[in-house]
Amino acid sequence: MKKGYFGEFGGQFVPELLIPPLRELEKACEEIIPTKEYQEELDDLLRTFAGRPTPLTRCDALSKKLGFTLWLKREDLLHTGAHKMNNTLGQCLLAKYMGKTAVLAETGAGQHGVATCAAAAKLGLGCTIYMGATDVERQAPNVSRMKLLGATVFPVSSGTSTLKDAINEALRAWIVNQDTTLYCFGTAAGPHPYPTLVRNLQSVIGEEIKAEMLKRMGKLPDAVVACVGGGSNAIGAFYPFASDEKSASVRLIGVEAGGTGEPGCYNSAPINLGSPGVLHGELVMLLQNRDGQIEPSHSVSAGLDYPGVGPEHCYYAKIGRVDYGVAVDREALNAFRTLCLEEGIIPALESSHALAYVLEHPDRFAKGSDVVVNLSGRGDKDMDIIREHLDIL
Ligand SMILES: *Cc1c(COP(=O)(O)O)cnc(C)c1O
């Protein structure tokens, strides 16, 4: 495959001024990441700072009802509450090895922002976060966390004042500050080499799923299910299976957020509903109108509200290695409630979409099989939204 491409998807569709910092990053990915020093230091940070490895929890009550064994990969137990930390530690450590003194990042709901600030503080790097002005208001607790962790939060008021505008602004800021600063990108999307870099850093999720299932059950799982926003937790869970011939029998299922519609009648979901187009430097499946203008996505979970999806998912969808389903808001909220009551775990609303797919379609999984859902994060951050939707609170 052409470098930086996954089939026809991916690439580096950026203004000329962004080519030098992207080249420098590509070179660092090739020359620094494989070294023993970098790998050992990252491994140590993941274990002693972030809390890896995360466990696989068997859901006994739900498994009994479903007729197959449901396992949760507990990324919700990671420091700052989601899988994001795998990526931010990797990129911030890379920045340090590259001789940079600061990082900058975009954030939507604030989860990637918080994880970047925590990693930057730990590693002694300066940190600036670009966040849509609308999101700054909607996500006040995460803005406070970022400031506590020493970051400057820069509200972006162009366009719709949300995530896609924050990314554009962060890319512009990177051009100006490239000598001192690395852009720590939040998902497995954006211009090459980010989709590959982020996927490699998140693949620890799938590697651990594989190793622990082999250890505890003596077999690989029959299916792995994960929610897809930009696509980083899902590609991290899938890649060690998708790239391994011996794992060809493992079904991989990505779940997109369908938004406010009725089940089966959704209005979001770029892989299921979108068409190819260029956004943030890559050719991917996008929600866009006939003039190529980006259509905003709508989901109860802010972390899945991205109008595109990373290029490797577009490729796996095209070749049929991964199936992409959809869960709408109501299904995700039901799954959220079910997991709280049945298993004593409060999941993130994003992760609840992956769970919803399994709970809504148990007939799609064989009796007696082992199904792993990647619980990408915890739900503490979602209490305000939950309060709006569930009248028990
Ligand atoms: C950010 C986030 C997501 C969505 O991002 P991906 O890159 O698609 O993984 C999913 N779950 C949680 C908990 C998140 O914080």
Ligand as a Chemical Component Dictionary entry (heavy atoms), coordinates in Angstrom:
data_LIG
# 
_chem_comp.id                   LIG 
_chem_comp.type                 NON-POLYMER 
_chem_comp.pdbx_formal_charge   0 
_chem_comp.three_letter_code    LIG 
# 
loop_
_chem_comp_atom.comp_id 
_chem_comp_atom.atom_id 
_chem_comp_atom.alt_atom_id 
_chem_comp_atom.type_symbol 
_chem_comp_atom.charge 
_chem_comp_atom.model_Cartn_x 
_chem_comp_atom.model_Cartn_y 
_chem_comp_atom.model_Cartn_z 
_chem_comp_atom.pdbx_ordinal 
LIG C1 C1 C 0 -12.761 10.295 22.921 1  
LIG C2 C2 C 0 -13.513 9.095  23.309 2  
LIG C3 C3 C 0 -14.052 8.210  22.347 3  
LIG C4 C4 C 0 -14.016 8.466  20.873 4  
LIG O1 O1 O 0 -12.766 8.565  20.297 5  
LIG P1 P1 P 0 -12.114 7.411  19.433 6  
LIG O2 O2 O 0 -10.933 8.052  18.845 7  
LIG O3 O3 O 0 -13.125 6.986  18.397 8  
LIG O4 O4 O 0 -11.785 6.308  20.341 9  
LIG C5 C5 C 0 -14.657 7.053  22.803 10 
LIG N1 N1 N 0 -14.777 6.785  24.119 11 
LIG C6 C6 C 0 -14.301 7.629  25.054 12 
LIG C7 C7 C 0 -14.478 7.270  26.491 13 
LIG C8 C8 C 0 -13.654 8.805  24.694 14 
LIG O5 O5 O 0 -13.187 9.632  25.636 15 
# 
loop_
_chem_comp_bond.comp_id 
_chem_comp_bond.atom_id_1 
_chem_comp_bond.atom_id_2 
_chem_comp_bond.value_order 
_chem_comp_bond.pdbx_ordinal 
LIG C1 C2 SING 1  
LIG C2 C3 SING 2  
LIG C2 C8 DOUB 3  
LIG C3 C4 SING 4  
LIG C3 C5 DOUB 5  
LIG C4 O1 SING 6  
LIG O1 P1 SING 7  
LIG P1 O2 DOUB 8  
LIG P1 O3 SING 9  
LIG P1 O4 SING 10 
LIG C5 N1 SING 11 
LIG N1 C6 DOUB 12 
LIG C6 C7 SING 13 
LIG C6 C8 SING 14 
LIG C8 O5 SING 15 
# 
